[in-house]
Amino acid sequence: MSDSLQAAIAAIFLPDTELSLADSEARVRAGAAEGRVAVSITAGYALEGMRAALEAAIAAVLAPQGLSLASLELTSRIVSHAVQPKLSPLPNVRNLIAIGSGKGGVGKSTTAVNLALALAADGARVGVLDADIYGPSVPMMLGLHGRPDSPDGKSIEPMRAHGIEAMSIGPLVEQDTPMIWRGPMATSALTTLLNDTQWSELDYLIVDLPPGTGDIQLTLSQKIPVAGAVIVTTPQDVATLDARKALRMFEKVEVPVLGLIENMAVHVCSNCGHAEHLFGEGGGARMAAQYGVPLLGSLPLQIAIREQGDAGVPVVVAQPDSAAARAYRGAARRLAVQLARRPRVSPSISASLLG
C-alpha cells in the first residue's frame, strides 16, 4: 500500500506549476497506520512556502481511500550545482543565477527582484546583486535607503529588505550621478561588489545583468562561477530577436540556460476583464521550442507590478495572493526545479566552500 500511496502523492503538482513532485525528482515517503498517513518529502529546492498547498493536495488524495494526513515532513537539500569549466562556486553562495536579456525595456530587473522574493518566500536563502552599473534599479525596487556598512573599511555588509540580501552600486554613488565609465571600470566595479560583499550563506544569488551582451555580461560569464542563466523577453519579434543573442552568448561560454521568461505576455483590463496581447502572443514559447529550453513562465502586464516596484515593495510581497504574484512564484519554482536537475558540484568541494 505504501508504494501506491507514494506514487499517488508523487503525482501531485507543485503549486502554481504543471510540474509534479515526481517531475521535480523529489523523493516521497509515506507510511500508514490506523487510517493515518505520515508523509515525508525531500527535494533539491525550497518547499516550506508550499506546505499549506501540499497538505491540502495530499489530504485530497488520501480522503477517497478513507485515510487522513497525520504529519508532513518537508526537507530541502539545496546544493551547489556545476559552473563553467575551471571555476568553482563562490564561498557562501551555493548557486549564482544570472538574469539577462538581449535588450532593455523588457522588465528584466522587475522580474529578477520578484523571482528572488518568490524563492525566499518558499524558504530559500536568497540575495540579489544589481550588476547594472550604469542604471541600477534594484535599490528603488527593494526600498533600500542609505549606504551599506563597511565594518573594516574593506568588505561591505549586504543591505537587507523583505527577507533577502542585496547589493548595488546605487547606494554607493549620488542618485543623479551618471556612471561615465568605460567597460573595464564597470566590470571591475561588478567584481568588487560581488567579491567584497559579505554575503551570508545563500542558496541562490540572483544577478540582475544589464541588457545586451557587452563587457559586463562577458566578464560574468567567463570569470564568475554561474550555475545557470535565465533569459527575459517580451513576446514581440524584435525582443525575441535580441533575446536569442543573449541565449547564444551563454551557450558559447558554457553557462547553462535554465529557461526563458516571457514578460508582459498579456494585459487584463482592470475595469472589464478583457485580455489583450499588446506585444504579440507566443513569442517566448516559440523561442523556447526552437532552442530546446523550458519556458519558465509568462508574466502579465499589470499596473500593480509597476506601482509596487516603484514603491519599493514588489508585488510578490505586497500582493502575495494576486495572479501576478502566483505567476512569479510559478516561474521561480520552475527555475528552482530546473537547477535542481543540473549536475552537482563534488560534495568535497561543496563542504570546503560552505564549511
C-alpha positions as CSV (number, residue, x, y, z in Angstrom):
1,M,0.0,0.0,0.0
2,S,2.8,2.4,0.8
3,D,4.1,2.2,-2.8
4,S,0.8,3.1,-4.3
5,L,0.4,5.9,-1.8
6,Q,3.8,7.2,-2.6
7,A,3.1,7.1,-6.3
8,A,-0.2,9.0,-5.8
9,I,1.4,11.7,-3.7
10,A,4.3,12.0,-6.1
11,A,1.8,12.8,-8.9
12,I,0.7,15.9,-7.0
13,F,1.6,19.2,-8.8
14,L,3.8,21.8,-7.2
15,P,1.5,24.8,-6.5
16,D,1.3,27.3,-9.4
17,T,3.1,24.9,-11.8
18,E,2.3,22.0,-14.1
19,L,5.3,20.0,-12.6
20,S,4.6,17.1,-10.3
21,L,6.7,16.1,-7.3
22,A,7.9,13.2,-9.4
23,D,8.8,15.5,-12.3
24,S,10.9,17.6,-10.0
25,E,12.8,14.5,-8.8
26,A,11.5,14.9,-5.2
27,R,11.7,11.9,-3.0
28,V,8.4,10.9,-1.4
29,R,7.9,8.5,1.5
30,A,4.6,7.6,3.1
31,G,3.6,5.2,5.8
32,A,0.0,4.4,7.0
33,A,-1.1,3.2,10.4
34,E,-4.7,3.1,11.8
35,G,-6.0,5.1,8.9
36,R,-3.5,8.0,9.3
37,V,-0.6,8.6,7.0
38,A,2.8,10.2,7.7
39,V,4.4,11.7,4.6
40,S,8.0,12.9,4.1
41,I,9.1,14.8,1.0
42,T,12.7,15.7,0.2
43,A,13.6,17.9,-2.7
44,G,16.5,19.9,-4.1
45,Y,14.6,23.2,-3.8
46,A,12.8,25.1,-1.1
47,L,9.5,23.6,0.0
48,E,8.3,25.4,3.1
49,G,6.3,28.0,1.3
50,M,4.3,25.3,-0.3
51,R,3.4,23.5,2.9
52,A,-0.3,24.5,3.2
53,A,-1.0,23.8,-0.5
54,L,0.8,20.4,-0.3
55,E,-1.1,19.4,2.8
56,A,-4.4,20.2,1.1
57,A,-3.4,18.3,-2.0
58,I,-2.2,15.2,-0.1
59,A,-5.4,15.2,2.1
60,A,-7.4,15.2,-1.1
61,V,-5.5,12.2,-2.4
62,L,-5.9,10.3,0.9
63,A,-9.6,11.1,1.5
64,P,-11.1,8.7,-1.1
65,Q,-9.2,5.9,0.5
66,G,-10.6,6.6,3.9
67,L,-7.2,8.0,5.1
68,S,-6.1,11.2,6.7
69,L,-2.8,13.0,6.9
70,A,-1.1,12.6,10.3
71,S,2.1,14.6,9.5
72,L,4.0,16.1,6.7
73,E,7.8,16.5,6.9
74,L,9.4,18.7,4.3
75,T,13.2,18.6,3.7
76,S,15.0,20.9,1.3
77,R,18.5,20.0,0.3
78,I,19.7,22.8,-2.0
79,V,23.3,22.0,-3.1
80,S,25.8,23.7,-5.3
81,H,25.5,22.9,-9.0
82,A,28.2,22.7,-11.6
83,V,29.5,26.0,-13.0
84,Q,31.7,26.8,-16.0
85,P,34.9,24.7,-16.5
86,K,37.9,25.7,-14.4
87,L,35.7,27.7,-12.0
88,S,34.3,26.8,-8.6
89,P,31.3,28.2,-6.7
90,L,31.8,31.3,-4.5
91,P,32.3,30.9,-0.8
92,N,28.9,31.2,1.0
93,V,27.0,31.2,-2.3
94,R,25.7,27.8,-3.4
95,N,24.3,28.9,-6.8
96,L,24.7,32.2,-8.7
97,I,21.9,32.7,-11.3
98,A,22.3,35.3,-14.0
99,I,19.1,37.1,-15.2
100,G,19.8,38.5,-18.7
101,S,18.1,40.0,-21.7
102,G,19.1,40.9,-25.2
103,K,17.6,44.4,-24.9
104,G,16.4,46.9,-22.4
105,G,12.8,47.7,-21.6
106,V,11.6,44.1,-21.1
107,G,11.2,44.2,-17.4
108,K,14.3,42.2,-16.5
109,S,15.1,43.9,-13.2
110,T,11.4,43.7,-12.0
111,T,11.5,40.0,-12.9
112,A,14.8,39.4,-11.2
113,V,13.6,41.0,-7.9
114,N,10.3,39.3,-7.9
115,L,11.9,35.9,-8.6
116,A,14.3,36.4,-5.7
117,L,11.5,37.3,-3.4
118,A,9.4,34.3,-4.6
119,L,12.3,31.9,-3.9
120,A,12.8,33.4,-0.5
121,A,9.0,33.0,0.2
122,D,9.4,29.3,-0.3
123,G,12.1,29.2,2.3
124,A,15.4,29.6,0.4
125,R,18.2,31.9,1.5
126,V,18.4,34.5,-1.3
127,G,20.5,37.5,-2.4
128,V,20.3,39.9,-5.3
129,L,23.3,41.5,-7.0
130,D,22.5,44.5,-9.2
131,A,25.1,44.2,-11.9
132,D,23.6,47.1,-14.0
133,I,26.4,49.5,-13.1
134,Y,25.1,52.2,-15.5
135,G,21.4,52.0,-14.5
136,P,21.0,50.4,-11.1
137,S,17.3,50.0,-10.3
138,V,17.3,47.2,-7.6
139,P,17.6,49.7,-4.7
140,M,14.4,51.5,-5.6
141,M,12.5,48.3,-6.2
142,L,13.5,46.9,-2.8
143,G,13.1,50.2,-1.0
144,L,16.7,50.4,0.1
145,H,17.9,53.6,1.6
146,G,21.3,54.9,2.9
147,R,24.7,53.3,2.4
148,P,25.8,49.8,3.2
149,D,28.0,49.3,6.2
150,S,31.7,48.5,6.0
151,P,32.9,47.4,9.4
152,D,36.6,47.0,8.4
153,G,36.8,49.6,5.6
154,K,37.3,46.9,3.1
155,S,34.4,44.5,3.0
156,I,30.8,45.5,2.6
157,E,27.8,44.3,4.5
158,P,24.9,43.5,2.2
159,M,21.7,45.5,2.6
160,R,18.6,43.7,3.5
161,A,14.9,44.1,2.6
162,H,11.9,41.8,2.6
163,G,13.9,38.8,3.8
164,I,16.6,38.9,1.2
165,E,20.1,40.4,0.9
166,A,21.1,42.9,-1.8
167,M,24.0,44.9,-3.1
168,S,24.1,47.5,-5.8
169,I,26.4,50.4,-6.8
170,G,23.3,52.6,-6.5
171,P,23.6,53.3,-2.7
172,L,27.4,54.0,-3.1
173,V,27.0,56.9,-5.5
174,E,24.8,60.1,-5.7
175,Q,21.4,59.3,-7.1
176,D,21.7,61.6,-10.0
177,T,25.4,60.9,-10.8
178,P,25.9,59.2,-14.2
179,M,28.4,56.4,-14.3
180,I,30.5,57.6,-17.2
181,W,32.8,54.6,-17.1
182,R,34.5,52.5,-19.8
183,G,34.0,48.8,-19.9
184,P,37.0,47.8,-17.7
185,M,35.9,50.1,-14.9
186,A,32.4,48.8,-15.0
187,T,33.5,45.2,-14.9
188,S,35.9,45.9,-12.1
189,A,33.1,47.5,-10.1
190,L,30.9,44.4,-10.6
191,T,33.6,42.0,-9.4
192,T,34.3,44.2,-6.4
193,L,30.7,44.3,-5.5
194,L,30.4,40.6,-5.8
195,N,33.6,39.6,-4.0
196,D,33.8,42.2,-1.3
197,T,30.2,41.8,-0.1
198,Q,30.0,39.6,3.0
199,W,27.1,37.5,1.8
200,S,25.5,35.2,4.3
201,E,25.3,31.5,3.4
202,L,23.0,31.8,0.4
203,D,21.2,29.1,-1.6
204,Y,20.8,31.5,-4.6
205,L,22.4,34.8,-5.6
206,I,20.3,36.3,-8.3
207,V,22.4,38.6,-10.5
208,D,20.4,41.3,-12.5
209,L,22.6,41.9,-15.6
210,P,22.4,45.0,-17.7
211,P,20.7,44.5,-21.1
212,G,22.7,43.2,-24.1
213,T,25.9,41.1,-24.5
214,G,28.7,43.6,-23.6
215,D,31.7,43.6,-21.3
216,I,29.8,43.0,-18.0
217,Q,28.0,40.0,-19.4
218,L,31.2,38.5,-20.8
219,T,33.1,39.1,-17.5
220,L,30.3,37.4,-15.5
221,S,30.2,34.5,-18.0
222,Q,33.9,33.9,-18.2
223,K,35.3,34.8,-14.8
224,I,32.4,34.4,-12.3
225,P,31.0,31.0,-11.5
226,V,27.4,30.8,-12.8
227,A,25.2,27.8,-12.1
228,G,22.7,28.9,-14.7
229,A,21.1,31.8,-16.6
230,V,17.5,32.9,-17.3
231,I,16.6,35.0,-20.3
232,V,13.8,37.5,-20.0
233,T,12.0,38.7,-23.2
234,T,8.7,40.1,-24.2
235,P,6.6,38.3,-26.9
236,Q,7.2,40.6,-29.9
237,D,9.7,39.5,-32.5
238,V,12.1,42.5,-32.0
239,A,12.5,41.4,-28.4
240,T,13.0,37.7,-29.0
241,L,15.5,38.5,-31.8
242,D,17.7,40.2,-29.2
243,A,17.0,37.5,-26.6
244,R,18.3,34.9,-28.9
245,K,21.7,36.7,-28.9
246,A,21.8,36.6,-25.1
247,L,20.9,32.9,-25.1
248,R,23.6,32.1,-27.6
249,M,26.2,34.1,-25.7
250,F,25.6,32.0,-22.6
251,E,25.8,28.8,-24.6
252,K,29.1,29.8,-26.1
253,V,30.7,30.5,-22.6
254,E,29.2,27.2,-21.3
255,V,26.7,28.7,-18.9
256,P,23.5,26.5,-19.0
257,V,20.3,28.4,-19.8
258,L,17.8,27.2,-17.3
259,G,14.9,28.7,-19.3
260,L,13.1,31.7,-20.7
261,I,10.6,34.0,-19.0
262,E,8.1,35.9,-21.2
263,N,7.3,39.2,-19.6
264,M,4.3,41.4,-20.4
265,A,2.6,38.5,-22.1
266,V,-1.0,39.6,-21.6
267,H,-2.8,42.6,-20.2
268,V,-6.1,42.1,-18.5
269,C,-8.2,45.3,-18.2
270,S,-8.9,46.1,-14.6
271,N,-12.3,47.5,-15.5
272,C,-13.8,45.0,-17.8
273,G,-11.5,41.9,-17.6
274,H,-10.8,41.9,-21.3
275,A,-7.4,40.1,-22.0
276,E,-5.3,41.5,-24.8
277,H,-1.8,40.6,-26.0
278,L,-0.4,44.0,-26.5
279,F,3.1,42.8,-27.5
280,G,2.1,39.8,-29.5
281,E,1.4,36.3,-28.5
282,G,3.5,33.1,-28.1
283,G,6.9,34.6,-28.9
284,G,8.5,33.2,-25.8
285,A,7.1,29.7,-26.4
286,R,8.3,29.7,-30.0
287,M,11.8,30.7,-29.0
288,A,11.9,28.2,-26.1
289,A,10.8,25.4,-28.5
290,Q,13.4,26.5,-31.1
291,Y,16.3,26.4,-28.7
292,G,15.1,23.4,-26.6
293,V,14.9,25.3,-23.3
294,P,12.0,25.5,-20.9
295,L,9.5,28.4,-20.8
296,L,9.6,29.1,-17.1
297,G,6.7,31.4,-17.1
298,S,4.5,34.0,-18.9
299,L,4.1,37.1,-16.7
300,P,1.3,39.6,-17.0
301,L,1.4,43.3,-17.9
302,Q,-0.2,44.9,-14.8
303,I,-0.1,48.4,-13.4
304,A,0.3,46.9,-9.9
305,I,3.6,45.4,-10.8
306,R,5.0,48.7,-11.8
307,E,3.4,50.6,-8.9
308,Q,4.7,48.2,-6.3
309,G,8.1,48.1,-7.8
310,D,8.3,51.9,-7.7
311,A,7.1,51.9,-4.1
312,G,9.9,49.5,-3.0
313,V,7.5,46.7,-2.1
314,P,7.4,44.3,-5.1
315,V,4.1,42.6,-5.9
316,V,5.2,39.2,-4.6
317,V,5.5,40.8,-1.2
318,A,2.7,43.5,-1.4
319,Q,0.0,41.3,-3.0
320,P,1.1,37.6,-2.4
321,D,-2.3,36.2,-3.3
322,S,-2.6,38.1,-6.6
323,A,-2.5,36.5,-10.1
324,A,0.8,38.3,-10.8
325,A,2.4,37.0,-7.6
326,R,1.3,33.5,-8.4
327,A,2.8,33.8,-11.9
328,Y,6.2,34.9,-10.4
329,R,6.0,32.1,-7.8
330,G,5.4,29.5,-10.6
331,A,8.3,30.8,-12.6
332,A,10.6,30.8,-9.6
333,R,9.6,27.2,-8.7
334,R,10.2,26.0,-12.3
335,L,13.6,27.8,-12.2
336,A,14.5,26.1,-8.9
337,V,13.5,22.7,-10.3
338,Q,15.5,23.1,-13.5
339,L,18.5,24.0,-11.4
340,A,18.0,21.1,-9.0
341,R,18.1,18.7,-12.1
342,R,21.6,20.0,-13.1
343,P,24.8,18.2,-12.2
344,R,26.1,18.8,-8.7
345,V,29.4,20.1,-7.5
346,S,31.5,17.4,-5.8
347,P,30.4,17.1,-2.2
348,S,34.0,17.5,-1.0
349,I,34.2,20.8,-2.9
350,S,30.9,22.0,-1.5
351,A,31.9,21.2,2.0
352,S,35.2,23.1,1.7
353,L,33.4,26.1,0.2
354,L,30.5,26.3,2.6
355,G,32.1,25.0,5.7
